[in-house]
């Protein structure tokens, strides 16, 4: 799983290096597929429950599951989120990052920074003996401190020999529910999705692309993290 996630991270590194105004988002799909062939891995999302691409590419108000397109051209000031996974020797890697396109607004910069930092706040709580909702609470409290919204419809998940495994990992603490205890050996895909506005979501006619109902900006960061007796280990890092 460490190698699967390292490959994901390398590919996200390259995608980020190619983010600039004037680029069609299909370029990132092409890079992703080419690198999967090069590394001898399978794109985890391609064909998953019918998803038609290897890469989720979501721009501005698109939260997650956006389609790459030859017609969608990145413009100065956009933000773009890449969610990507691979299968390596039967095990999954999964990670997501949001990038600014050229010079972005202070609001967009703050949104990306808070979302990224909330992920690390959650990761800090991924230790044996903690409750799963300690992760959720850490993300929620940090995000809400800045007045941003937390998407509730989509959550993180366990990951291993399958892309989505139990437990689900919300980025908020559900009322009236008790989370599971965290144990060494668990591997979690923690992925805050944060908005400038409200948390409500709409899914577009393509039946996949999820957007903020109020069309406010959304950012998405994700790491795959192993719970170990020595603390959380982020697997989705490149060299």
N, C-alpha and C positions, 0 to 999 in steps of 0.2 A: 504493500500500500504506500510505503514511503516513495518507492520509485514511480508508481503510478501518479502520485501527487506531484512529485518533482517534475515529471514530464508536463503535467498540466501547467505548472508554474512557469516553466521555460516557454511554453507556447503563449501564455498570457503576457510574459515579458515582451515577446516579439510583437504581439498584437498592439501592446501599448506604445511600442516604438514607432508604429505605423499610423497612430492616431494624429490626424492633422486635417485642417479644412480642405475640402475639395475631393476627399476620398469616398468612394461608394462603400457602403457597409458590406457589400458582397466580398470585397477584398479580404476581410477578416475571416470569412467562411473559407475562402480559398486557401489562405495561409494555414488555417487550422487543419483542414483536410490534408494538405501537403505534408505538414509536420507529423500528423498521425501516421501517414505512410512511411515517412522517414524513420520514425521511432518504432515502427512495427506494432502500433497499438490501435485499438478500435475506438472511434468516437462514441462516447457513452450515450449521448443524447440522440444521435441520428437514428430515427425509427422508433425511439422510445415512446410508447403509447401513441405512435403515429406522428411524432414531431419530425418535420421534414428537413431539418438542418443539423449540422454537427455543433453549431455555436448558437447560443442565445445572445442576441445583439439588440440591446434596448436603449433607445435614445430619448433623453429629456424626460417627458412625463411617462414614458414606458418603464414599467417596474421590472418586469422579467418576462422571459419567453418571447421576446421580440424576434422577428425574422430578419436576417440579413437580406439586402436587396441591392440590385444594380441601380435602382432608381433613387434610393435614399442616399443623398450626398451629405457628408458631415459638413457643418458650417461653423465658422468662428463663433465661440460662445456656447456651443452645444456641450452636453455631457453624454457619454456613452458607456453603458455597462456591458461587460462581457461575462457570461456565465458558461463555464466549459468543463467537460469531464472526459476521461478516457478509461478504457478497460485494459489492464496490463496483467497477463497471466491469471485472468479470472477475478481480479480485484479492481476496485474502482477508485479513481481520484476525482475530486470535484472542488472547484474554487471559482471565485468571482471577484472582479474589480471594476471600479468606475473611473473613467479618465475624463479630464477636461479637454476640449478641442480648442487649441489656440488659447487666447485670453478669455477666461470666463468671468462671470460676475462674482462679486464678493459673496453673495448668497449661495451660489453654486459651490464655490470653494469651501465655504463653511459647512454646507450640507455633506460634501464628500469627506471632509476632515472628521466631522462628528460621526458619520456612519462608520468610517474606518476605525476610529478610536473606540466606538461602542463595541465593535467586534472584539478588540483586544481586551476590553473590560469584561466581556463575556468569557473569553478564553481563560482569563485569570482564575475564574471560578470553576473551571473544569478539572477538579481534583477529587481523588477518592474521598468519600465521606460527605462531600457536599451533595445537595439535592439538585436535580436538573434545573429546577426553577431558580436556583441561585444564579445560574447562567442567564436565564431570562430576565431576572430582576436587575442584574448588572447592566444589561443592554438597555432595558426600558428606562431605568433611572437616569442613565447618562444622556440618552436621546431626549427625554422629556425636559431635562434641565435646560436645554437649548430651545425648547418650544417647537420641536419638530414632531411629525407624526410617525407612528410605527405601523407598518403594514401588518395586518392580522391574518389575512387570508392565506398567505404563504409563510411557511416556517422552515426551520432547519430540520435535520434528520440524522439518524444513525446511518452509517455507510460501511460497506465491507465487500462481501461477495455479491451484494446487490446494491444498486444505486441508492434506493430509498429503503432504509430499515428502521425498525423501532429503536429508540423512541423519537417521536416528533419533538422538535426544540423550538417553541415559540419565542419570539423576541419581546414578549410581554408575559406577565404572570396571569394565567387564566383564573378567574374567580371560582372559588368552590372546588378546586381540583388540587390534588397533591402530586408533585413530581416524583420521579423515580430516583433512588439513590445512585450516585455515580460510583463506578467501580473501576479499578485498574483493568485495562484491556479493552474498554469501550473505545470506539472511534466515532466522533461526532462531526457532522458538517454544520457548522454554526454560521448563519448568514442573515445578518440584519438587512432589511429593506426599509429605507427611511425616506420620508417625504417632507417637503417644505410646508405642505398643507395638511389635509386630513388623511385618514388611513383607509378610506373607502376606495374600492377597486372596481373597474369595469374590464370585461374581456371583449376584445374587438371581434369583428365578424370572421376573422380567420380562425377563431375558436382557440387561439393560443395567447396572442399578445395581450398582456395585462397592463392597464394604464391607471393612473390616479383618476378617480372620478372627477376631482376638481381641476385636473390637468396641471397640477403643480409638479415641479421637478422631483425626481426620485433617484436615489443612489443605492447601490447594492455592493456589499463586500462579503466574501465568504472564505473561510479556511477549513480544511479537514484537520481535525485535532485528535490526537491520541491521549486518552486519560491514562497516566502512568503513576506509579508510586513516587516518582521523582518530579511530579508536576505535569502540566499539560505540555505536549510536544506537537508543535505545528508541523504537519507533514507536507503541506502544500507550499513549500519554499524551494526556490531554485538555488543554485550554488552561490 
